[in-house]
Amino acid sequence: MAITTCKLFVDGEWITSAATETSPVYNPSEGVQIAVTPMCGSDEVSRAIEAAHTAFPAWADTPAGDRAQLMFRFKALLEENFEELSALVTKEHGKTLDESRGSVRRGIEVVEFACGAPSLLLGDSLENIARNIDCDSIRQPLGVSVAIAPFNFPIMVPLWTLPVALVCGNTFILKPSEKVPLSAIRMAELLEEAGVPKGVFNLVHGGKEAVDTLLSHEHVKTVSFVGSTPVAKYIYQTATQNGKRVQSAGGAKNYMVVLPDADMDSTIDGIMGSAYGCAGERCMAGSVLVCAQEAGDRFMDPLAEAARSMKVGATDRDSTAQMGPVVTQQHLENLHQSIAAGVSEGADLLVDGRGVKVPDTPEGFYLGPTVFDQVLPTMSIARDELFGPVLSVMHTSDLDGAIQNINGSGFGNAAVLFTSNGGAARKFRHEVSAGMVGINVGVPAPMAFFPFSGWNNSFFGDLHVQGSEGISFFTKQKVTISRWVDTKRYF
C-alpha cells in the first residue's frame, strides 16, 4: 500500500513540508500504516500565520453576506462528498461508517449555522440613552484564529470553529491531529474549491513545536483546542499568558445514573451507545454507570449480555460491525494496562474485552466492550479518563449519593439520568455539576445552535464552541455613543 505524505495548505498553495521528522498514520482496523504526517517546525508554522495575518484586513472588510456565501458553497461541497468524507474518517480513525456519517453530519450543521452570519452578527442599538444621545454596538473580527484538533472527530471538531471564525471575519489556521490528518486535508480541498481567498484558511501539521508557535505568535488572536485535560490546561495557560482569547476543551469522566423505574430497553440501548460508541473515544462517552437504589438488580445482567453480544470488527470492510478498533497500538496497550489496574484494585471484571478476535484483520487495534462492576470512586478506572470501551459500574443507595459521586469527580462535561420520574429528573438537572445534561439521552451533545458547554476540569475558558457563545468568542464588540446638535440647517 502506498504511503501518503501529508501536505500543508499555506497562502492558497499546497506545499510539501521540509520537516524531516514525521509521525505515522494508521488504518486502525487493518493495523497498517497509510500515511505520514510531517512534524512542522516553527518556521513553517510562522509562514502560515503570516499568510493569515496578511489576508485578514481584506477578509474582515468583506461583507458578512459574501462571507456567508462561501459557507453556502462549502456546505454544498460537503454534502456532495458526504460519503467520501465519512469513509475517510472510518479509514483513519476506525469508528463505524454510521458513526462517521453522524459526525460529519454534525459538522455540516455548524456550517449551516454559520450561513446565517448576517443575522448572527447583528449589533444592538438604543435611541436616547440620555437626552439626544444614542448608543449602538457592532461586532468586529479579531484577526488570526487557530484550531488545534483532536484525533477522535477529524471533521466534526474542526467544523465546530472553522466556519464560525471565517464568517465572523477572522482568518484561520487548522492544525489537525497528526494521527488523523487525511480527513482534514480533504475538507481543506473542498474549502479551496468553494473559493476561500488566498491566506484566509491555512492548514499545518506538527507536534509540540508547532503548537507552541501557534500559542505564542504575536499575530494569533484566538486559540481553540479539544483534547485531554492536562494538555487543555497547558494550552489555556500558555495562550492566555501570550494574550490570546482561548476556548480549551479537556477530558471527561461522564457519569450515567439509572434509577429502578427506568425503561429497560431504551436504557440499555442508551448506555451501550454512550459507553461503546466510537469505541469510547469521545469526550461525551458515558464511562461510569451508577445504579441507584435497586437498579442493579434489574439492569446488570441485561447490560452484561448486551456488551458480550456486541460485534467488534473491521469497520472499513464489515458493515455489520457495531464497534471498531481504537486509534493506535499504543492506545490499545494503555487500555490493557488500565484494565489490569482495575482488576488489581479489586473491581469485578464482569466482561473482559481483551480477548476479542477479528479473524479477517488480526493486526487491528481491537478491544471489546469491557464492564467492571463494584467500582469505587477511589479506583483509577473511576477517576481517570481511559478514552476507550471500558464501563465502570458503581452502586449507591439513592440519587443523592449518585449526584455526590458525579460532583466529586472533578470533571463536568456531561451527566445522564435514566428514569421515568419527573421529580428525580428535575432534581438531577438542578443539582448535578455538568455543563451538558441528558435525561433518558445517553449522549447529550447539543446541536450547532447551542453551546458545547463543558464545566470544571472539562473546559478552560469563558466562551464555548457553537451557538451564540461561538459568535461572541470570534468577535469583539465596539460601542459607539453619539450626540448630534440640531443646527436647523438641513440639505
N, C-alpha and C positions, 0 to 999 in steps of 0.2 A: 504494500500500500504506500502510495506517495505521501511524503510528509510535507505539509503546507507550512511555509514560513509566513507568519502574520506581518502585514504591512501597517504603516501608520498613515493617517489621513491628516495632513497638515497644510493649511493655507490653500485648500482646494485641490491638493495633489496627493496621490497615493505614492508613498516612498518606502524604500527598504531601509530599515534601521541599520546603523553602523555598529550596534552593540554586539559584542562577542559572547556575552553571557545570555543564555536562553533558558526557558522553562518548558517542560514537555506538556502537551495537551493530549488527553486520552479519550478514547471511546470507552467509558467505564463498563458498558455491557460486554464488550469483547476483551477488555484488558489490554488493548493495543494502542500505541501512540499514533496520533493522526496529524499533529501539528506541533510547531514550536513557537513560543512567544518570546520576542526579544525583550530583554531587561534594559529598557532605555535609560540612558544616563541623563544627568541634569541638563546638558547642552541641548539634547533633542527635545526634552520636555519644555525647556525655556523657549525654544523656537516656536512651539505650538502656542505658548502663552503670548508671545509677542505678536503672532499672527492674529489671535483672537482680540488682543488689545488694539491692534491697528484697525481691525474691522468694526470695532464697537461703535464709533461715532456715527457712521453711516447707517448701521443697523438700528441703533437707538432712534435715529430720525426717520426711519421707515414707518409709515402709518401702521397703526395696530391692525387695521383691516387687511393690509398687504401681508403682514407677518402671519395673520391667521390663514390667509390663502395658502401659504407654504404648508401649514399644518393640514389643510384640506387635501392638498396634493399628496402629502406624505401618508395620510391616513388611507387614501385610495390605493397607494402602492403597497402598504402593509396588508390591506385586505386582499389585494390581487396575489400577493405572495405569502398568504397566511399559512398554507400547508407546508410550503418550503421552510419557512421560519420555524414552525412547530417541530418539523422533523429535525432541523438543525439543533434545536435546543435538546431534543431527546438524544441525538447523537453524541453531543459533547458533555451533557450533564447526566443523562441516564434515567430521567423521570419518564413515566409512560407518555405515550403520544397524546392521550386525552388530557393529562396534566399539563403537558407543554402547550396544547391548544388553549387551555384555560388561562395559562399565564400570559400568553401572547394576547389573548382577548382582553385581559385586564389592563395590559399596557396600552392597547389601542384605545381603550376607554378614556385614558388620560389624554391622549391626543385629541379625542373628540371634545373633551372638556376644554382643552386649550384653544380649540377652534372658536370658542366664544370670547376671545380676547377683547374685542371692542366693548362688550358689556362688563367683563370681569375687571377691566382696568379703569372703569368709571370712577371719578373722584366724587367729592361731596361739596356742597355749597350752601350757604345760608345768607340771605339778604338781611341787612340791618341787624348785625350782631350788636351794634350800637348805632346811635342815630347817624345816618348817612354813611355808615361803614359796612362793607360787605366782606365775606370771607369765603374762600374756596380752597380745596386741596386737590392735588393731582398726584398720580403715581408715575415715577420715572425709574428706569432701569439702573442697576448698579455698575455693571461692567462685565468682567470676565468671570463666568461661573464654572465650577469644577464639580464633576461627579466621580466618585471612586466606588465602583460597583462590586458586589459580591458574586460568588460563583453560582448560587442556587437559583437565581432568576435572571438569566443572561440578557433577556429582552425586557421583561416587565420592570425590573428595578431601574435601569437607565431611563425608561419612559416615565417613571414617576417624576423625574425632574427635567429632562431634556426639553420636551415640548412646552412646558410652563415657562422655563427660563427663556427660551427663544421668543415666545410670543410677548413676553414682558419687555423684550428689547435687549436682553443680555446676549453676549456671545458665550460659547460653550466649549468645554474640553471634557471628554469622557475617557476615563481610564478603566476599562473592564478588568475583571479578574483574569489573571494570567492562566487560570485553569480552563476558562470557557470564553475565549476571545472571538470565536468564529461567528457566533450569533450577532455580536455587536458589530463586527465588520460588515456583515450582510445588511444589517439595519442602517449602517452608515452609508453603504452604497445606495440604498433606497432614498435616504435623505438627500444625497448628492443628486440622484435622478429627479427628485422633487424640485430641485433648483435652489438649494441653500447657497447663499452667496459665499464667495471665497473668504475663508477665515472665520466665518460665523460659527461653524461647527468643526471641531478637530478631534481626532482620536489618537491616543498614545497608549503605549504598553509599559509595563515595568513593575518593579517591586518597591522596596522602601526608599531607594534614592529618588525614584520618580515621584513617589507620594510626597516625600519631604520637600521636593522642589515645588510641587503644587501648593503645599501648605504654607510655604514661606515667601513665595514670589510676590513682589510688591503690586503687580498688576492683577492678581487674583483677588476678587472681592467676596465671593461666596464659595463655600465648600459643602457638598452633600455626600454623606457616607452611609453605607449599610454594611454591617459585619459583626464581629464578636465584640463583647463589652470591653475587654481590655484595649483593643485597637480603637474602638469608638471613642473611648475616653482619651486616648493618646491623640487621636485626630482632633477632637474638640479642644483639648488644652493647647496643642501646638498651633492650630489655626487661629484660635481666638487671641493667643499671645502675639500673633502676627497681624492682628487687626481684621480678621476675616469674620464674616457672618457665617455661622455653622449650624447645620442640622445633621446630627450624627446618631444614627440608629444602631443600637447594640444588640446583644443577645437576649435570650429569654429562657424562662423555665415556666411555661404556661400550664396552669392547673385547670383540670376539668373536674367538676363536682357532680356526682349523681345521687339523687335522693330516691328513696324506695318507690315513690309514686311515679317515677319517670316511665315513659312508654318504652317498652323493651326493644322493639325492632329498630325504631328510629334512633334510639340512644346508642345501641351497638354500632349502627352504621355511622353515626356521627363521631363516636370515639375512634373507630377504625380509620376513618378518613382523616381525622385530625392527627392521630399518632403516627400513621404509616403512609399518608400521602406524601409524595416526593421523597420517599424513604426517610421521612422525618427530618429532612434537610431544609427546614424553613423556620423562620423566627415566629411563625404563628402555629407551629406544631404543638399539639397537646402532649406534653411529656410526663405529666403527673396526673393520675386519676385518684380522686378522693371519694371513697364510698362512705357516705354519711348514714348514720343510723344502721338499719339492716339492709342497705342497698347491696352490700357484698353478697348476701345470701341469694339474691336474685340474679346478679349480673356477672359474677366472676366466672362461673362455668361457661355461659354463652360467649363471654369475651375471650376466654382462652381458646375455645373451639374456633371462633372466628379468626383468631390470629394464626392458629395452626393450619387452617384451611386456605389461607391467603396464598395465591400463586405468585411466586417470585420468578422473574425471567428476564430474558434479553429484550428490552423494550424497543430496540431498533429493528427487531425482526419478528417478535412474537406479540401479536395484537391482543392475545388473551392474558398476558401478564398483568397482574394487578399492582405489582410493585417492582421497581428496578433496582439497580445497584447503588452504592454510594459512590462519591465522585472520584476517589483515588484509593490506591492500595494503602497509602499511609493513613488515610482517614479510617479505612476498614480496620487496620491494626489498632488504632487508637480506641475504636469502639469495642474491639475484643478485650482490650485492657480494662475498659470501663466496666464491662460485664463481669469480668473476673473480680474486679474490686467490689462490685455489688454482692457477689457470692461470698467473698471473704468477710464482708461487713455483716453478714447474717441475713440478707434478704432472701426470700424464697423465689428461686428462678423457676417460675411456672411454665414458661415457654421459652426455649433456648433456640435462637435463630442462627447460632454459629455453625450449625451443621447443614445448612441449606445447600442443595446442589442444583446446578443448572447444567445438565449434560451437554447441551449444544455449545455452550460458551463457558468452559470450566475456568478460564483465566479471568473472568469478570469479577468485579469487586462486590460480591454479594454478601448480605447479611439479612437473614429472615426476620420477620416480626418477632420481637422479644418482649416478654412480660415478666416483670418482677412483682411479687406480692409481699405484703407485710413489710413495706418500706417505711423507714423512719425519717423524719425531716433532717436529722443529723448526718445521714448517709450521703456519700459523694454522688451516688446516682440520683439523689433527690436535690442536691444543691447545685451541681454543675450542669451547664448546657452541653449535652452529649452530641446533639445535632445528628441524630440517627434514629432508626426504627426501634427504639427502646422505650417502653412504657413502664413507669413505676407506679404501683398502686399502694395507697395508704388507706387507713380506716379511721374514722372519727365517730364519736357518739352523736354529734349533731352538726347542724350547718354552721354554728358559731365556731366550732373547732376547725372546720374546713376553711372558713374565711381567715381565721388566725394563721393557719399554715400558709395560705396564699400571701397574706400581707407580711409575713416574716421571711419571705423568700429573697427579698432584695430586688427582684425584677418586677416588671409591671407592664409587659406588652399586652397580654390577653388573659382573660379568665372566662370560664364557661360553666354554666349550670344547666343540668338536665333535670327537669321537674314538670309537674302539671299543676303546681301550686303557685298561684299568682302572688300571694303574700311573700313566699320564700324568694321568688324571682325579684320582687321589688327590694327586699332586704339585701339580697346579694348585689344587685346593681348599685345600691346606695353605698354599701359598706366596703366592697372589695377595692383594693388599691391596684387598679389596672386601667390602662387607657382605652382598651377595646374589650367589650363585654359581650358574650354570646349567651342567649337564653334559648336552649334547645338548638343551638347552632354551633357545630364543632369548630369551625374556623371563622371567627367574626372579623374577617378582613373587610374594611369599608370600601365602598365604591369610590370612583375618582373624585366625586364632588364632596366627599367627607375627608377629614384629615386621617392619616395613618398615625394614630395617636398613642405611641408608647410612652410609658411613665418610668420613673425611678431609674434603675440602672439599665433599663432597656432603651433609654434615649437621653442624649446630651444636647441641649439647645433649648430654644423657646418656640420656634415655629416649625411644625411638622410638614412632611410632604403631602401633596394633594390638597384639593379644596381651596377654600379661601386662605388658609394658612400658607399654602404654597404660593399663591399670588402675593401675599404680604412678604414672604421670605425673599422673593426675587424682585421686589420693588422698594423704593424709598418714597416717602410722602413729602411733598412740598406744599406748604400752606402759604397762601397769599392773602393779606388783609389790605383792602383798597378803600380809599376815600377820594371822591372827586367833588370839587367845588363847582356848583352850578353857576356859571358865569352869565347865563341867559343869552349866550352867543351860540346859535345853532347854525350849522352849514348844511 
